[in-house]
Amino acid sequence: MTTRTETNSNSMTRVLLVDDDKIALTRMGAACHKAGYQVQYAGNGNEALRIHGANPAHVIVTEMLLPEMDGIELLMALRRQTPGPKVIAMTAGGHFAVGHCLNVAEKLGAHHVLAKPFEPEQLLTAVRSVLGKN
């Protein structure tokens, strides 16, 4: 997946969106960009770590079920970073129960969880919450 970074001069807060669903990435990116966040995109955990390493995000919103490196592996890798980014985990469940997958994410350090589908405002509320801006 090609990485894009959209910026808004009104904010220095970087949000990295990680999902293998390009439509979901586009929708989430539009909401975050409209809210004034700098938006970065990744299609899997490996790509997310590479992007985050080059230009650290303040918030990472990640799907838990991803190709190559899944969200669980990504969360574990991010836990080793100090200070680490705030992480919002999301999933529709796939072969796993949504609740189970998101419960594991919370135990691994996710700051907030969202079950798909969700509205753009729910995402923005979660981002503001993990940033302490609610």
Secondary structure, 3 states (H helix, E strand, C coil): CCCCEECCCCCCCEEEEECCCHHHHHHHHHHHHHCCCEEEEECCHHHHHHHHHHCCCCEEEEECCCCCCCHHHHHHHHHCCCCCCEEEEEECCCCCCHHHHHHHHHHCCCCEEEECCCCHHHHHHHHHHHCCCC
